[in-house]
Amino acid sequence: MSDSLQVVVVASPFAGLAPLYEVDPDADALVIVPPQTEPFAPWEEVTTPTQQKTTSTTAAPPASRPALRIKVSSKHLSFASKIFKSKLKYAGGQKSKQSDGRIHLQLAPEKQFDSKAVAIVLNALHGKGSKVPKEVDLDTLGQIALFVDKFQLFDAVEVYGERWISRLEHTIPDAYNRDLIVWLYISYVFRNAEVLRGVTKTAIVGSDGPIKTLGLPIRDKLIKHIDEQRQLLVSSAIEIVTSTLEKLVAGKAGCNKYHCDSFLLGELVKTLTKNKLVWPRPERPFAGISFLFVVSAVEGVFTSPSHSRGSAVCGDLWNVCNGVAAKPNGNGYVNGNGRGGRGPLTPEASPEPVLRNGGGYFDTHECDARKSVARLDELDALEDAVRGLDLEGALGYRNY
């Protein structure tokens, strides 16, 4: 982390160009923040092998922060950060003071620190609470986290971090996207175990490979553990789907009356083939495949009325097997399960919904195809069982 800071022995190229901001009027040090020339944490769209296009809900902001010189106290810096302390101790043995009588500490230009974020943190560690905003937007908080992380300043801003997060956590996304990754990094840096657990669960369920880092220094161990959980979840989901397919092919989920099993088999084969989830069966590391992708691919085939995602493809089949009342409309079609599903009035040999003697009711019958329809609930159970990652172990030590 020490490569993020250098003691400037000769005049910094930004020293005479950057505006001057005063945190400590009796400053004996000057922190120089080079201009930010690149967007913060950009998200790039990619197309995976399964043709999933992953996108961000929020584009990275344009890079437009100018350079900034900040007058600070070396004592405050040394007390708050071991990294600053080490650099200042080194500078004490050098002729490091510039013509203004101060030691100049320049942040590394390639690290792309945000001048606004740096100023906020330096005000906080100097006890200038009135100059510290009560709330910040997500990108500003992410850039604050970057500076805090690089210079080990958590203790100095812990209270502020809790407040910033509490006022912003209602914006945490429930899908895998750019904002989720920024939140993952923020929750790690500010040691918010609850938020970290929630966002890692979303990443496990929604990511289709090792999570993107967006250029943020997210720990490799954290990335590895998220992907291990993703692979385990996808493997379990594919096992449910393929075992159901095998039962239908082997005739172990039969329907002697309306051939519901044949209908399901055909629909399942079509959707699995379309989404490249069968023949060959995907194997670890399941590159380009998320758990939600597997669920989305089959939910139209296996949908019970109790399922929250609610697709209409198989709703009428469920009604046939359970004898749910349905009335034909004026065009000779049967209204489905209330979610838009429709089926034509067809002969009894057809797997389509059939009315009992034209009386306006589906013919009640029992068949093992119903068990296959209900198997999507097992996918729900898999998702519900995902806990997310714990920040600390039982003894209170950080896991990552």
C-alpha positions in Angstrom: 0.0 0.0 0.0 3.0 2.3 0.5 3.2 2.8 -3.3 0.1 5.0 -3.1 2.1 7.8 -1.5 5.4 9.5 -2.2 7.3 12.3 -0.4 8.0 15.0 -2.9 11.6 16.2 -2.6 11.4 18.4 -5.6 8.4 20.5 -6.5 5.4 18.5 -7.6 4.2 19.2 -11.1 0.7 19.8 -9.6 1.9 22.1 -6.8 1.5 25.3 -8.6 -1.5 24.4 -10.6 -3.9 22.8 -8.1 -6.3 24.9 -5.9 -5.4 25.0 -2.2 -7.8 23.7 0.4 -7.2 24.3 4.1 -8.0 21.6 6.7 -5.5 22.8 9.2 -4.5 26.5 9.2 -1.2 25.7 11.0 -0.4 22.9 8.6 3.2 21.6 8.4 2.3 19.2 5.5 0.6 19.4 2.2 -1.2 16.4 0.6 -1.3 16.7 -3.1 -4.1 14.9 -5.0 -3.4 14.6 -8.7 -6.3 15.1 -11.1 -8.6 12.2 -11.6 -8.5 11.4 -15.3 -10.4 8.1 -15.5 -13.9 7.1 -14.6 -14.4 5.5 -11.2 -15.2 1.8 -11.2 -16.4 1.4 -14.8 -18.6 -1.5 -15.7 -18.1 -3.1 -19.2 -20.8 -5.0 -20.9 -19.9 -8.6 -21.9 -21.6 -11.4 -23.7 -21.0 -14.8 -22.1 -20.8 -18.2 -23.8 -24.5 -18.7 -23.0 -25.3 -15.3 -24.6 -26.2 -13.7 -21.4 -25.6 -9.9 -21.6 -24.7 -8.5 -18.3 -25.2 -4.7 -17.8 -24.9 -2.1 -15.2 -27.9 -0.1 -13.9 -25.7 2.9 -13.4 -23.0 4.1 -15.7 -19.6 5.2 -14.2 -19.5 8.9 -13.9 -17.1 10.9 -16.1 -13.7 11.7 -14.7 -13.5 15.4 -14.1 -12.0 16.0 -10.7 -9.1 18.5 -10.8 -6.0 18.3 -8.7 -6.1 19.6 -5.2 -3.6 20.7 -2.5 -4.7 20.1 1.0 -3.1 21.8 4.1 -2.9 19.2 6.9 -1.2 18.4 10.2 1.5 15.7 10.0 0.7 14.7 13.6 -2.9 14.0 12.7 -1.8 12.0 9.6 0.7 10.0 11.6 -1.8 9.3 14.4 -4.5 8.1 12.0 -2.4 6.1 9.5 0.6 3.8 9.9 1.3 4.4 6.2 1.4 8.2 6.6 3.4 7.8 9.8 6.0 5.7 8.0 6.4 8.2 5.2 6.6 11.2 7.4 9.2 9.4 9.6 11.3 8.8 6.5 10.8 12.4 5.4 12.1 13.6 8.7 15.6 12.4 7.9 15.5 14.0 4.5 15.6 17.6 3.3 12.0 17.2 2.3 10.5 20.6 3.1 9.5 22.7 0.2 9.9 26.5 -0.1 6.6 26.9 1.7 8.2 25.2 4.8 5.9 22.1 4.5 6.5 18.5 3.6 4.7 17.6 0.4 3.0 14.3 0.2 1.8 13.4 -3.2 -0.8 10.6 -3.8 0.2 8.3 -6.7 -1.5 9.6 -9.9 -2.1 6.0 -11.2 -4.3 5.3 -8.1 -6.8 7.9 -9.3 -7.9 9.1 -5.9 -10.8 11.5 -5.9 -10.0 14.9 -4.5 -13.4 15.4 -2.9 -13.3 12.1 -1.2 -9.8 12.7 0.1 -10.8 16.1 1.5 -13.8 14.6 3.3 -11.6 12.0 5.0 -8.9 14.4 6.0 -11.5 16.7 7.5 -12.8 13.7 9.5 -9.4 12.7 10.9 -8.6 16.3 11.8 -11.8 16.5 13.9 -13.5 19.0 11.5 -16.9 17.4 11.9 -18.8 20.4 10.6 -17.0 20.0 7.2 -17.9 16.3 6.9 -21.1 15.7 5.0 -23.9 13.8 6.8 -24.6 11.8 3.6 -22.9 11.1 0.3 -23.8 9.4 -2.9 -22.7 5.9 -3.8 -19.7 6.8 -6.0 -18.4 9.3 -3.4 -18.7 6.7 -0.7 -16.9 4.2 -2.9 -14.1 6.6 -3.5 -13.9 7.4 0.2 -13.6 3.7 0.9 -10.8 3.4 -1.6 -8.8 6.1 0.2 -9.6 4.7 3.6 -8.6 1.2 2.5 -5.3 2.2 0.9 -4.2 4.2 3.9 -5.7 2.1 6.7 -7.9 4.9 8.0 -10.9 2.9 9.2 -10.6 3.8 12.9 -10.5 7.5 12.1 -13.8 7.4 10.1 -15.7 4.4 11.5 -18.5 6.6 12.9 -18.9 8.6 9.7 -18.9 5.4 7.7 -21.8 3.9 9.7 -23.8 7.1 9.1 -23.1 7.3 5.4 -24.1 3.6 4.9 -27.2 3.8 7.0 -28.5 6.7 4.9 -27.7 5.0 1.6 -28.4 1.3 2.2 -31.9 1.6 0.9 -30.3 1.9 -2.6 -28.5 -1.5 -2.4 -29.5 -3.4 -5.6 -31.1 -6.8 -5.6 -29.3 -7.8 -8.8 -25.7 -8.4 -9.8 -24.5 -5.2 -11.4 -22.0 -2.4 -11.0 -23.6 -0.8 -7.9 -23.6 -4.2 -6.1 -19.8 -4.5 -6.6 -19.3 -1.0 -5.3 -21.4 -1.8 -2.3 -19.5 -5.1 -1.7 -16.3 -3.1 -1.5 -17.8 -0.4 0.7 -19.2 -3.0 3.2 -15.8 -4.7 3.3 -13.8 -1.6 4.0 -16.2 -0.2 6.6 -16.7 -3.7 8.1 -20.5 -3.8 7.8 -21.1 -7.5 8.2 -24.9 -7.4 7.5 -24.5 -5.5 4.2 -21.6 -7.7 3.1 -23.6 -10.8 3.8 -26.5 -9.5 1.7 -24.6 -8.3 -1.3 -22.4 -11.4 -1.4 -25.6 -13.5 -1.5 -26.9 -11.5 -4.4 -23.5 -11.9 -6.2 -23.5 -15.7 -5.5 -27.0 -16.0 -7.0 -26.7 -13.6 -9.9 -23.0 -13.7 -11.1 -22.0 -15.9 -14.0 -18.3 -16.2 -13.1 -15.8 -14.6 -10.8 -17.2 -11.2 -9.9 -15.8 -8.1 -11.6 -13.6 -6.0 -9.5 -14.2 -2.7 -11.5 -10.5 -1.9 -10.8 -11.2 -1.9 -7.0 -8.8 -3.7 -4.7 -11.3 -6.4 -3.7 -9.4 -9.3 -2.0 -8.8 -12.4 -4.1 -10.0 -14.6 -1.3 -13.4 -12.9 -1.2 -13.7 -13.2 -5.0 -12.8 -16.9 -4.8 -15.3 -17.7 -2.1 -18.1 -16.0 -3.9 -17.4 -18.0 -7.0 -17.1 -21.3 -5.1 -20.5 -20.7 -3.7 -21.9 -19.8 -7.1 -20.5 -22.9 -8.7 -22.0 -25.1 -5.9 -25.4 -23.4 -6.3 -25.4 -23.7 -10.1 -24.3 -27.4 -9.9 -27.3 -28.1 -7.6 -29.7 -26.3 -9.8 -28.5 -28.2 -12.9 -28.7 -31.5 -11.0 -32.4 -30.8 -10.3 -33.2 -29.9 -13.9 -31.3 -32.8 -15.5 -32.6 -35.4 -13.1 -36.1 -34.3 -13.9 -35.3 -34.5 -17.6 -34.0 -38.0 -17.1 -37.2 -39.1 -15.3 -39.4 -37.8 -18.1 -37.3 -39.5 -20.8 -37.4 -42.8 -18.8 -41.2 -42.6 -18.4 -40.9 -42.3 -14.6 -43.2 -39.3 -14.5 -46.0 -40.6 -16.7 -49.5 -39.4 -17.5 -51.7 -42.0 -19.2 -54.7 -39.6 -19.7 -53.5 -36.4 -21.3 -49.8 -37.1 -21.9 -48.7 -34.2 -19.6 -45.3 -35.9 -19.3 -44.8 -35.7 -23.1 -45.7 -32.0 -23.1 -43.3 -31.3 -20.3 -40.5 -33.3 -21.9 -40.8 -31.4 -25.2 -40.9 -28.0 -23.5 -38.0 -28.9 -21.2 -35.8 -30.2 -24.1 -36.5 -27.1 -26.2 -35.6 -24.6 -23.5 -32.5 -26.5 -22.2 -31.2 -26.8 -25.8 -31.9 -23.2 -26.5 -30.0 -22.1 -23.4 -27.2 -24.6 -23.9 -27.9 -26.4 -20.6 -28.0 -29.9 -22.0 -26.0 -32.1 -24.4 -23.4 -31.6 -23.3 -24.3 -30.9 -19.7 -22.4 -27.9 -18.3 -19.5 -28.6 -16.0 -17.5 -26.6 -13.5 -16.6 -23.8 -13.4 -19.9 -23.1 -15.3 -18.4 -20.1 -17.1 -21.1 -17.7 -18.2 -23.9 -19.5 -16.2 -25.5 -18.0 -13.2 -28.1 -19.7 -10.9 -30.7 -17.1 -12.0 -30.0 -18.0 -15.6 -30.8 -21.6 -15.0 -34.0 -20.7 -13.1 -35.0 -18.3 -15.8 -34.4 -20.9 -18.5 -36.8 -23.5 -17.0 -39.3 -21.5 -15.0 -41.6 -21.3 -17.9 -41.7 -25.1 -18.1 -42.0 -25.8 -14.3 -44.4 -23.3 -12.9 -46.8 -24.0 -10.1 -49.4 -21.5 -8.9 -47.5 -21.2 -5.6 -44.3 -20.0 -7.4 -43.6 -16.3 -6.9 -41.9 -15.8 -10.3 -45.2 -16.7 -12.1 -44.8 -17.8 -15.7 -47.9 -18.8 -17.8 -46.3 -21.5 -20.0 -47.3 -24.4 -17.9 -50.1 -22.9 -15.8 -52.8 -24.6 -17.8 -51.1 -27.9 -17.4 -51.2 -27.5 -13.7 -54.9 -26.7 -13.9 -55.6 -29.8 -16.0 -54.0 -32.0 -13.4 -55.8 -30.4 -10.5 -59.3 -29.9 -12.0 -59.3 -26.1 -11.6 -62.5 -24.4 -12.9 -62.1 -22.6 -16.2 -64.6 -21.1 -18.7 -64.2 -20.9 -22.5 -64.4 -17.4 -23.9 -66.3 -16.3 -26.9 -63.5 -17.3 -29.2 -63.5 -20.9 -28.0 -60.4 -20.6 -25.9 -60.0 -21.3 -22.2 -58.8 -18.6 -19.9 -55.8 -19.8 -18.1 -54.6 -19.4 -14.5 -55.1 -15.6 -14.2 -51.6 -14.8 -15.5 -52.4 -14.6 -19.2 -52.2 -18.3 -20.1 -54.6 -19.7 -22.7 -55.2 -23.0 -24.3 -57.4 -24.1 -27.2 -60.3 -26.5 -26.8 -58.8 -29.6 -28.2 -59.5 -33.4 -28.4 -59.0 -35.5 -25.3 -55.8 -37.1 -26.8 -54.1 -33.7 -26.8 -51.8 -32.6 -24.0 -53.6 -29.2 -24.1 -56.2 -28.4 -21.4 -59.4 -30.3 -22.0 -62.9 -29.4 -20.7 -65.0 -32.0 -19.1 -68.0 -32.7 -21.4 -68.1 -29.0 -22.3 -69.2 -28.2 -18.8 -66.7 -25.4 -18.2 -64.3 -27.4 -16.0 -61.0 -29.1 -16.5 -61.1 -32.8 -16.1 -59.5 -33.7 -12.8 -56.9 -36.4 -12.9 -53.7 -37.5 -11.1 -50.4 -37.9 -12.8 -46.7 -38.0 -11.9 -46.1 -35.0 -14.2 -47.4 -32.8 -11.4 -44.3 -33.8 -9.3 -42.1 -32.5 -12.1 -44.0 -29.3 -12.3 -43.6 -28.8 -8.6 -39.8 -29.3 -8.7 -39.1 -25.6 -9.3 -39.9 -25.1 -5.7 -36.7 -26.9 -5.0 -34.8 -24.3 -6.9 -36.5 -21.7 -4.7 -35.3 -23.6 -1.6 -31.8 -23.6 -3.0 -31.8 -19.8 -3.4 -33.3 -19.3 0.1 -30.6 -21.4 1.6 -27.8 -19.1 0.3 -26.5 -17.2 3.3 -23.9 -14.9 1.9 -20.4 -14.6 3.3 -19.5 -13.7 6.9 -17.0 -10.9 7.4 -15.7 -12.4 10.7 -15.2 -15.9 12.0 -16.4 -17.2 15.4 -13.4 -15.8 17.2 -13.9 -12.3 15.8 -11.1 -12.4 13.3 -11.8 -11.1 9.7 -12.2 -13.9 7.2 -11.0 -11.8 4.3 
